Amino acid sequence: MIAVVVFDKTFSYEIHSLVKAFYPMQDVKVYLSSEEIPDNADRLVLPALPNERDPLKRRLYSFLSEHTHKTLPWGTLTGIRPTRIALAGLYAGKTEEEIRAQFRYEYFTSDEKILLSTNIAKREKTILDTMDVRAGYSLYIGIPFCPTTCAYCSFASYPLAKNESKTDAYVTALIRELDYVADAFSHKELHSIYLGGGTPTTLTGTQSERLLNAIEERLDVQHLREFTVECGRPDSMDLEKLTVLKRHGISRICVNPQTFKQDTLNTIGRAHTVEDTVRAYTLALEAGFDHINMDLILGLPGETTEDVKHTMEEVARLNPDDVTVHSLAVKRGSFLHRKLTEGEDFQRADAPDEMMRTATAYANDICCTPYYLYRQKNMTGNMENTGFAKEGKEGIYNILINEEVESIVALGAGAISKRIFYIEETDTNRENAPFSVRIERSENLKELDLYLARVDEMIERKKALFD
């Protein structure tokens, strides 16, 4: 363990994130007193740091880089979405060279990641310029049931076998929340709907029909740009369910293999086979879907670059319309994090940067190029999550939620609503958002039974946020 002592907790998050980025295999903890440090901890003596966030991060990065003899591809960018910097620059009228210089000299970002961020920002701006995000909103609906819980998952997720008797009541609760949305947002344009989870296709065809009918009956969808259903687990999909989705005009679905290595699927607790993924994808084509996304995760325990190459070869053979490549993030609350905390030594993936380059090359081969990007704490190799899409097949909701330019109304257990307040002062927050905004959030209860019992309270929380 590495112990860091700070005398002021103001920037403890930034300090922890940077130290952790340089020492990803170490448990890093920040203390306010040296007396709290365990005897077995490694102590890292830091230089005197400025009392402003960005200068502090630059000074700390320079020290750690010199101390470890390595650099980070994203430089000091922890806790900041890189594409928002580039997008903010474009909206502020900066040239691409000015944006590149900002990345290089303020954040020490590598040329490879600067190019990635600016290219994505340009593509996002082209799409955002066609939408009035101030007049609109998007809707997220969470279905927290799964066939099994994946080892890396920290979302609201409950095994279907133990909770199937609650699914009808859950749909009823969602419809109660929809009644609120219909009333409170009748004056707004609904731009995108994302049915996520969990695994939405754990609902029966009848339950899905009931929920989708409620959406159509209550909401004005004439401005809808996209309706995504994250089918996710191939073992939850059949032709009947997919036919219901297609009949209700779902425009984009996700079939998520994560990997095409069967041993890894077994290790991470996904109770389906590689063949199930191919079967589900074929069924989606048979049902008539012409926008299919596939999610992959790089850095899963024990995987090598050769495994990623094999996965991408299988993806290229299926030729989806867009591919989301995630770098594994070991999140608190996940089974994988608990096992690592308990000292279990999972075989870690090798060469995460080479894995990402391999995935990118194969995505480009099927004409999928980057269109959105975000980063999380504790990501393998300090990398990123990147969405690749064919022209015209970008995931609209992904852009809106990651750039935080449009309010998101979120329904279901553990769902988090975000309200975007636009600030007219031209200089406020321009470095961190394409528009000057302030964000407030409202979170639904994550525990399933509590959500079902207190759904009216969840509605009141949203009223307090949006009214």
N, C-alpha and C positions, 0 to 999 in steps of 0.2 A: 504494500500500500504506500502511496505517496501522500504526505500530509503537507498542506499549504496553510500558513497562518496569515490572516489579514487583520488589520487593525480597524477596518471599517468595512461593513458587509455590503456597501453600496454596489460595488462591482464584483462581488464574489461569484456571481453566475458567469460573468465574462471570463474571470480568471480560471474558474473550474473548467469551463468549456475548452479554453485554449490549452491548458495543461493536459487535459484528457485527450485532446486531439494529437498531441505529441507523444503521449504515453497510453495508447488505446488498450493495451493489455493489462494495465495497472488499475487498481481501484484508487481513485483520487478523491480526497475529502478536504474540504476547506473548514478551518477552525478560526475562532475569534480569539483563542488563547492557546499559547504553546503548552500550557498545563494539561490541556485536553488530549494531546496527541498520544496515541498508544506507543509503548516502548518499541514495538517491532516495526514501526513505520519508517519509511525512507523520507528524510527531510530534504526539501529542495529550497535552497536559499535564493530568493528572488532579489533583483535590484530594486532600488527606489523607483516607484511608478508614479506617473502623473495622476492628478485627481480629476481627469476627464476621460470619458469612455474610449473614444477612438485613439487619442494619443497613448493611453494606457495599453490598449490592445497592441498597438504597433510596437511599443517598447518591449512588452512582454514577448511578443512573437519574435522579435529580433534576438532577444536573450535566449529563448528556448531553441530557436533555430541554430544559433551558434553553439549552444550547450549540447544538442543532440546530433548536430551535423546533418540535419535534414530540413527540407522545406515541405509545406503543405500545399496541395494543388489549389485550395481555395483561400490560402493565406489566412488573414484574420477573420474571415467571414464565418462567424458562429452566431447563431440566433438571428441571422439576417437572410432573407430570401434574395439570392443574387440577381435574379431577373428583374426584381422590383427596382434595383438600383439602375439597371440599364433602361427599364421602361420609364422610370421617372426622368432620366436624362433625355429620352426621346420626346416625352411630352413637354419638357422644359425647353426644347429647341436646341439641345446640345448636339454637336457633331459626333459621329462614331469615334473619331480620334479622341475627342474630349472624354467620352465615356470610357474608352479603353485606358486612358491615362489615369482616370479616377480609380479604376480597378487596380491598376498596376502600382500606383504610388501611395494610395490611401489604404489599400487592403492587401497588397503584396500578392495578388492573385496571379496564377500562371497564365500564360498566353493561351493555352488550350482551353481553359475554363472561361477566360474573357470572351473568346470567340463564340463559345457555346452560349453564354449568357446573352450576348448582344444579338446573335442570330435568332434566338428564341424570342427575345423582346420585340424584335421587328415583326416576327410572325404573329405574336400576340396582339400587337398594336393594330395590325391590319384587321384582325377579327373584332377587337374592342371598338374600333372606329365605326363599325357597322351597327353598334348597339347603344341605346340610351340607358346606361347602367344606373343613372340616377333615378330614372323613372321605373326601374324594374326591380325584380327580386328573383331568387331561385329557391327551390324547395328540395330539402333532403328528407328522405323517409328511411329510417333505420329498421331493419328486420334482424333481431338479435339471436336468431336460431342457426345452428350449424349441425351437420352430421357428426362431426367431432371438432374439438378445439385444437388448432394448430399450435405447435410449440412456441412460435414467435409472436402469437397474437395477444394483444392487450386491449382489444376493443370489447364492447358489450357483446358477449357471445355465450349462448347457453345450449348444451347438448339437446338436440331435438327429441331424442328418445325419452328423456326425463321430463320434457316440458311440452310435449305435443298437445296435452290437454288444455294448455293455456293459449294456444295460437289463435283460436276463434276470439277469445276475449281481447287478445292483443290487437287484432284487426279492428275490433270495435273501439278500442281506445284510440287508435290512429285516426279513425273516422271522426271521433269527437274532436281531436286536434284539428282535423281538416275543416270542421265546421267553423272553428275560430279563424283559420286562414282565409276561408271564403269571405267572411264578414270583414276582417281587418284589412285585407289586401285587395279588395275589389277595385280600388282605384289605381293599382299598380299593374305593370306588365309582367307576366310570368315568363321568364326567359328559358329556364331549364329545370328539369326534375331529375333527381338522382335517387334511385331506390337501391340502397346499399345495406351493409350489414357488418357482421353476420353473413348469412346467405339467404337472399330474398326467395330463391327457388326452393327453400324448405317449406314454404307455404304450398298448400295443395292448389290445383288449378281452380277449384271453386273459391278458395279464399283469395287468391290473386284476382280473380274476376270481380269479387265483391269490392276489394280495395280499389281496383282500377275504375270500376263503375262509379265509385264514390268520388274519385278525383275528377272524372269527366263531368259528373253531375254538378259539382260544387265550384269548380275553378274554370276561369276563362283561359283557354289554351290557344287562342288565336295568334299570340305572339311567341309561342313556344318554339325555341330553336333546337331543342334536343330533349329527349326523354331516354335516360340510361337506366337499365336494370343490370346490376352487378350479379349475374347468375353465379359467378364465382366457382363454386365447387362442382366439378363435372358429375360427381356422384349424386347430385341433387336435381339433375336436369333430365327431362324426358320430352317426347314430342308433344304430348298434351299440354304441358306447361308452356312450352315455347310457342305453341299455336295460340294459346290465350294471349301471351304477350304481343305477338305479332298482330293479332286481331284488334288489339287496343292501341295500335300505332306506336309501339315502342321503337325508337329509331336506332338505338345503340345498345348492345349487350356485351357483357364481359364473360369470357370463358378463361378461367385462370389456372393454368397448370403449375405455376411457380417454378417447376423444373421438369425435365423429361428423364430424370434419373430415378428409377424406381426405389433404389436403396435410400435415397434422400427423402422421398415421399414417405417411406415407412418410418424414418428417423424422426421427422417433424410432425408425425401424427395425422397425415392426410390419408384417410381411409379410401383412396381410390387408386386406380392404376394409370399408367401412361396410356394404355389403350382406352380407358374411360374418357380421357381428355380428347383423343381423336374422335371417339364416338360422339361426344357432346358437340364438338365443333361441326361435325358432319350433320348432326341433327339441326343445328342452328341454320346451316345453309339450306337444308331441306325445308325448314319452316319459312324461309324467304328473307332472312336477315341479310342486309348488305352493308352493315357496319358492325364488325365484330372486333372487340379488343381482347388482347391476351396479356395478363400480368405475369411477370417473372421476378424472381428474387436472386440476386447475386450475393455470394458470401454465405450460403447455407452450410451448416456443419459438414466438413469433410470434402466439400466440392472443390474441384480443380478447374483451371482454365479449359482443359480438355472437356470437362463435363459441361461447361457453359457453351463451348463450341458445339457439342452434340445437341444440347437443348435448342440452340439457335438454328441449327440445321433442320430440326424438326419443325420449328416455328416457321422458317422460310418455306418449307414444303407445304404447310397449311396456308401460308400467305394471308394472314389477317390484315385488317385495314389499319389498325393501330396497335402498338405494343408499348406497354409500360414496364420499364426496367427499374426495379427497386434494388437499392443496396441494403442488405440486412441491417436493421437497427434492433439491438437487444433492449427491449423496453421493459420498464418496471411493470410488474403485474403479469408478465408472460411466464409460461412454464420454463422457457429457456433461461430467462434471467434468474429464476428461482434456483435452477440447477447449477448455474454458474456461481451464484452466491453461496450455495452449499458446498462448493468446491469441486463439483463434477467437471472433468476436463473433456469437453467436446473437442473433436479434431476441428481446428479452425480452417477456414478456406484460405487458399493462397492467392497472392498477386491480384488484389481487388482492382487495381488500376488496369491491369491487362485484361481482366474479365470484362470491365466496362468497355474497353476498346474493342474487344471481340464482339460483344453484344451490339455495339454501335455499328460496326462494319456489316454485320448480317442484317440489321434493321435497314440500313441504307440500301443494301442489295435488293430489298423488296420495296424500294421507293418510300420507306418510312423515314422521315427526318424529324429532328427534335422540335417540339412545339410547346412544351411546358417543363418546368423543373422545380424541385424543392428539395430541401435538406432537413435532416433531423439530427438530434443528439445521438451519440454513440453509434454512428453508422460505420460499417466495415470500410476500413481504408480511408476514412474521412471523405467519402465520395458523395453521391447524390442519387436522387430518384429522377428519372427522365422519361417523359412520354414522347414516343415517336409515332408519327401518323403520316399517311398518304395525304396529298393535297386535297382539302375539302373534307377530310375525315378527322379533324381535330376534335377532342372532347371539350365542348364549350364549358361545361360545369367545372372541369379541372382547371381551366384558366381562371374562371371567375372566383373560385374559392381560394386558389393559391395566390393570386394577385390581390385579393381582398378589396375589390372595387365594387362589389354588389352585395347587398344584404342577403343572407341565407337564413331561411326559416326552417328549423330542423325539428322533425317529429320522431318520437319513439324513444325507447330506453337508452340513456346515455348520449342522446343527440345534443349537439351544441349549436344554438342559434347565434348568428353574428349580425349586429346592426352596424351599418356603415354610415357615419355622420360626415358629410362633406364640409370642409372648412374653406372659406373663400380666401383667406390670407395666402398670398402666392408663395411665401417662403416657408410656411409651416410644414415640416415633415417631408419636404420635397426630396430629400435624400433617401427616403424609405418607402415611398409609395408613388404610383403614377398620378394619383390625385392627392390633394391634401385631405387626409381623412383622420377620423378618430373612430375607434372600434370598441363596442361594448358587447358583452356576451351573456347568454342565459343558458344554463345547462339543465337538461332533464336528468332525473334520477336514473342511475345506471342499473341498480338492482331490479330485476324483472317484477317481482311481486310488489315492491314499493311503487314502481311506476304504474302498474295496473290499478293499485288502490288509490293513487293520488294523482291521476291524470288531470283532474280539474285544477290542481295546484300547478301542474306544468303549463297549463293554458294561462293561468294568472301570471306566471313568471314571464311568459312571452308578452302578455298585455303590458306588463310593467316595462319591458324592454322596448317594444315597438310603438306603444301608444304615447 
